[in-house]
Amino acid sequence: MSQVATALVPWESLIMEDNAPEETAADKPREYTIDELAAHTAIPSRTIRFYQSKGALPKPEKRGRVGIYTEMHVERLALIGQLQDRGLRIRAIRDLMQRVDAGELSIEEWLGLQDQLSASWGDETPQLYDAKQLADLLGASRPGLVSDLVRMGLLERRGDSYLAGRPGLLQTLLKMDAAGIELAVAHQAVVLAEKHTGRLASEITEHFLRYAGDGFGGGASPTELQQAFDAARPLTQAVVRAVFAGEMERVLRELAESGRLTRVAR
């Protein structure tokens, strides 16, 4: 019996080996050629190569003359698309991906910062006026006022209604027009304000970035920068209002002292 049992041992081992779980195709990480990757992601192969040339997408593993892509490339392509939808240029995406890959920041932190920076600094919400609402807003207006407002970009026609992107500004200009400041003159003041405050906003932002991590934002992590910009939002607006008010007082005082008003007044 012992001889028979001994003879069976190798056969039993063989059965056990045959029954051992084998790695199936589903268990293996999926791999793609560039054409397969393009078909899977619906992104043209020339676009994939462009992302690689700009450093936003890691290059594939080379097996002979064939490049092999993995699920990591699929995920990265999806992320690149999301970042482009947020308005990022490919160079900015490359720089962001390099920092993420180096472990310097997390994509979640950066997206939170980007959302915070993209938030509105004003409290105006676009408003859609139907014909009656617009008539109530304009009151006994002069003929052609609506077309003037559309031409100036203060109203946008939407079917039988009109959309005001900045309803507060629209109402302010209408009040100026009612007070004797012609709409065209008041609107040109807005254009001047946008021109100079746009430059001011850029210079203030560059000033803060120059001191990021050393005088602005603590350690300059995305979270710390987000907190710093969040705090700067109302304070910067208050500073600009105070400085502008002071400058207007100075300019108008100098205007009064110069005697120019006596030559203009009729």
C-alpha positions as CSV (number, residue, x, y, z in Angstrom):
1,M,0.0,0.0,0.0
2,S,2.8,2.3,0.9
3,Q,4.3,1.8,-2.6
4,V,1.0,2.5,-4.3
5,A,0.5,5.7,-2.2
6,T,4.0,6.8,-2.9
7,A,3.4,6.3,-6.6
8,L,0.4,8.5,-6.4
9,V,2.1,11.5,-4.9
10,P,3.6,12.9,-8.2
11,W,0.2,12.5,-9.9
12,E,-1.6,14.3,-7.1
13,S,0.9,17.1,-7.3
14,L,0.3,17.4,-11.0
15,I,-3.4,17.6,-10.5
16,M,-2.9,20.4,-7.9
17,E,-0.7,22.3,-10.3
18,D,-3.3,22.0,-13.1
19,N,-6.0,23.3,-10.7
20,A,-3.9,26.3,-9.6
21,P,-5.5,29.6,-10.6
22,E,-4.0,31.0,-13.8
23,E,-3.7,34.7,-14.6
24,T,-6.4,35.5,-17.1
25,A,-6.5,38.3,-19.7
26,A,-8.9,40.2,-17.5
27,D,-6.3,40.2,-14.7
28,K,-3.6,41.7,-16.8
29,P,-3.2,45.5,-17.1
30,R,-4.8,46.6,-20.3
31,E,-2.4,47.9,-22.9
32,Y,-3.0,49.9,-26.1
33,T,-1.2,50.9,-29.3
34,I,-1.6,54.6,-30.2
35,D,-4.5,53.7,-32.6
36,E,-6.2,51.6,-29.9
37,L,-5.7,54.4,-27.4
38,A,-7.2,56.9,-29.8
39,A,-10.2,54.7,-30.5
40,H,-10.7,54.0,-26.7
41,T,-10.5,57.7,-25.7
42,A,-12.0,59.3,-28.9
43,I,-8.9,61.5,-29.0
44,P,-7.1,61.7,-32.4
45,S,-3.7,60.1,-32.4
46,R,-2.2,63.4,-33.7
47,T,-3.5,65.1,-30.6
48,I,-2.0,62.4,-28.4
49,R,1.3,62.9,-30.0
50,F,1.0,66.7,-29.6
51,Y,0.4,66.2,-25.8
52,Q,3.5,64.0,-25.7
53,S,5.6,66.6,-27.6
54,K,4.6,69.3,-25.1
55,G,5.4,67.1,-22.1
56,A,1.8,66.9,-20.8
57,L,1.4,63.2,-21.5
58,P,4.2,60.7,-20.6
59,K,5.7,58.8,-23.5
60,P,4.7,55.2,-24.0
61,E,6.9,52.1,-23.3
62,K,8.7,51.1,-26.4
63,R,8.6,47.5,-27.5
64,G,10.5,47.3,-30.6
65,R,9.1,50.0,-32.8
66,V,5.7,50.0,-31.2
67,G,4.7,52.3,-28.3
68,I,2.6,50.7,-25.6
69,Y,0.2,52.8,-23.6
70,T,-1.6,51.8,-20.3
71,E,-4.6,52.9,-18.3
72,M,-2.4,55.6,-16.8
73,H,-2.3,57.3,-20.2
74,V,-6.1,56.9,-20.4
75,E,-6.6,58.7,-17.1
76,R,-4.0,61.4,-17.9
77,L,-5.8,62.1,-21.2
78,A,-9.1,62.5,-19.4
79,L,-7.5,64.9,-16.9
80,I,-5.9,66.9,-19.7
81,G,-9.4,67.3,-21.2
82,Q,-10.9,68.4,-17.9
83,L,-8.1,71.0,-17.4
84,Q,-8.6,72.3,-20.9
85,D,-12.3,72.7,-20.3
86,R,-11.3,74.9,-17.3
87,G,-9.4,77.1,-19.7
88,L,-5.8,76.0,-19.0
89,R,-3.3,76.1,-21.9
90,I,-1.2,73.0,-22.6
91,R,1.9,74.6,-21.2
92,A,0.2,75.3,-17.9
93,I,-1.1,71.7,-17.9
94,R,2.4,70.4,-18.5
95,D,3.8,72.4,-15.6
96,L,1.0,71.3,-13.3
97,M,1.4,67.6,-14.2
98,Q,5.1,67.8,-13.6
99,R,4.5,69.2,-10.1
100,V,1.8,66.6,-9.4
101,D,4.1,63.7,-10.6
102,A,6.9,65.1,-8.4
103,G,4.6,65.0,-5.4
104,E,4.8,68.7,-4.9
105,L,1.1,69.2,-4.8
106,S,-2.1,67.2,-5.3
107,I,-4.5,67.8,-8.2
108,E,-7.4,68.2,-5.7
109,E,-5.6,71.0,-3.9
110,W,-4.8,72.8,-7.2
111,L,-8.3,72.4,-8.5
112,G,-9.6,73.9,-5.3
113,L,-7.3,76.9,-5.8
114,Q,-8.3,77.3,-9.4
115,D,-12.0,77.3,-8.4
116,Q,-11.4,79.9,-5.8
117,L,-9.5,82.1,-8.2
118,S,-12.2,81.8,-10.8
119,A,-14.9,82.8,-8.4
120,S,-16.7,86.1,-9.0
121,W,-15.5,89.1,-7.1
122,G,-18.8,90.8,-7.5
123,D,-22.3,90.1,-6.3
124,E,-24.0,90.6,-9.7
125,T,-26.0,87.7,-11.2
126,P,-27.0,88.0,-14.9
127,Q,-30.7,88.8,-15.2
128,L,-33.1,88.0,-18.0
129,Y,-35.8,90.6,-18.6
130,D,-39.0,89.9,-20.6
131,A,-40.7,92.7,-22.5
132,K,-42.7,93.9,-19.5
133,Q,-39.8,93.8,-17.0
134,L,-37.6,95.7,-19.4
135,A,-40.3,98.4,-20.0
136,D,-40.7,98.8,-16.2
137,L,-36.9,99.1,-15.9
138,L,-36.5,101.7,-18.6
139,G,-39.7,103.6,-17.8
140,A,-40.6,106.4,-20.3
141,S,-37.4,106.0,-22.2
142,R,-36.4,107.8,-25.3
143,P,-36.7,105.9,-28.7
144,G,-33.7,103.9,-29.6
145,L,-32.5,103.4,-26.0
146,V,-32.8,99.6,-26.1
147,S,-30.7,99.4,-29.3
148,D,-28.1,101.7,-27.7
149,L,-27.9,99.4,-24.7
150,V,-27.5,96.3,-27.0
151,R,-24.8,98.1,-29.0
152,M,-22.9,98.9,-25.9
153,G,-23.0,95.3,-24.7
154,L,-25.2,96.1,-21.7
155,L,-28.1,94.1,-23.0
156,E,-28.1,91.0,-25.2
157,R,-31.2,89.9,-27.1
158,R,-32.5,86.4,-26.3
159,G,-35.6,85.8,-28.4
160,D,-38.3,88.1,-27.0
161,S,-36.3,88.8,-23.9
162,Y,-33.0,90.6,-23.0
163,L,-30.2,89.4,-20.9
164,A,-28.2,91.9,-18.8
165,G,-24.8,90.4,-17.8
166,R,-24.3,93.1,-15.2
167,P,-27.7,94.3,-14.2
168,G,-26.3,96.6,-11.4
169,L,-24.1,98.4,-13.9
170,L,-27.0,98.7,-16.3
171,Q,-29.2,100.3,-13.6
172,T,-26.4,102.7,-12.6
173,L,-25.9,103.9,-16.1
174,L,-29.7,104.4,-16.5
175,K,-29.7,106.5,-13.4
176,M,-26.8,108.6,-14.7
177,D,-28.7,109.0,-18.0
178,A,-31.8,110.2,-16.1
179,A,-29.7,112.6,-14.1
180,G,-28.5,114.4,-17.3
181,I,-25.3,112.4,-18.0
182,E,-26.0,111.0,-21.5
183,L,-25.7,107.3,-21.8
184,A,-22.9,107.4,-24.3
185,V,-20.8,109.7,-22.0
186,A,-21.5,107.5,-19.0
187,H,-20.7,104.3,-20.9
188,Q,-17.4,105.8,-22.1
189,A,-16.5,106.4,-18.4
190,V,-17.1,102.7,-17.9
191,V,-14.8,101.9,-20.8
192,L,-12.1,104.1,-19.2
193,A,-12.6,102.4,-15.8
194,E,-12.3,98.9,-17.3
195,K,-9.1,99.9,-19.2
196,H,-7.3,101.2,-16.2
197,T,-8.7,98.9,-13.6
198,G,-7.8,95.9,-15.8
199,R,-4.1,97.0,-15.7
200,L,-4.4,97.7,-12.0
201,A,-5.8,94.2,-11.4
202,S,-3.0,92.6,-13.3
203,E,-0.3,94.6,-11.5
204,I,-1.8,93.8,-8.0
205,T,-2.0,90.1,-8.9
206,E,1.6,90.1,-10.1
207,H,2.6,91.9,-6.9
208,F,1.0,89.2,-4.7
209,L,2.5,86.4,-6.8
210,R,6.0,88.0,-6.5
211,Y,5.7,87.5,-2.7
212,A,3.9,84.2,-2.7
213,G,5.2,82.1,0.2
214,D,7.2,85.1,1.6
215,G,4.8,87.8,2.6
216,F,1.7,86.4,0.9
217,G,0.3,82.9,1.5
218,G,2.6,81.6,4.2
219,G,4.3,78.5,2.7
220,A,2.6,79.0,-0.7
221,S,0.9,75.7,-0.7
222,P,-2.3,75.7,-2.8
223,T,-4.4,75.8,0.4
224,E,-2.4,78.6,1.9
225,L,-2.6,80.6,-1.4
226,Q,-6.3,80.0,-1.6
227,Q,-6.8,81.4,2.0
228,A,-4.6,84.4,1.2
229,F,-6.5,85.3,-2.0
230,D,-9.8,84.7,-0.2
231,A,-8.8,87.2,2.5
232,A,-7.4,89.6,-0.1
233,R,-10.7,89.7,-2.0
234,P,-12.7,92.1,0.2
235,L,-9.7,93.9,1.5
236,T,-8.3,94.7,-2.0
237,Q,-11.7,96.0,-3.1
238,A,-11.8,98.2,0.0
239,V,-8.3,99.6,-0.7
240,V,-9.1,100.3,-4.3
241,R,-12.3,102.1,-3.4
242,A,-10.6,104.2,-0.8
243,V,-7.6,105.1,-3.0
244,F,-9.9,105.9,-6.0
245,A,-12.1,108.1,-3.8
246,G,-9.1,110.0,-2.5
247,E,-7.7,110.4,-6.0
248,M,-11.1,111.7,-7.3
249,E,-11.2,114.2,-4.5
250,R,-7.7,115.4,-5.3
251,V,-8.4,115.7,-9.1
252,L,-11.8,117.5,-8.6
253,R,-10.2,119.9,-6.1
254,E,-7.5,120.7,-8.5
255,L,-10.1,121.2,-11.3
256,A,-12.0,123.6,-9.1
257,E,-8.9,125.6,-8.2
258,S,-7.7,125.7,-11.8
259,G,-10.7,127.8,-13.0
260,R,-11.5,125.4,-15.9
261,L,-15.1,124.9,-14.7
262,T,-15.8,128.7,-15.2
263,R,-14.8,128.4,-18.8
264,V,-16.9,125.2,-19.4
265,A,-20.1,126.2,-17.6
266,R,-22.8,127.8,-19.6
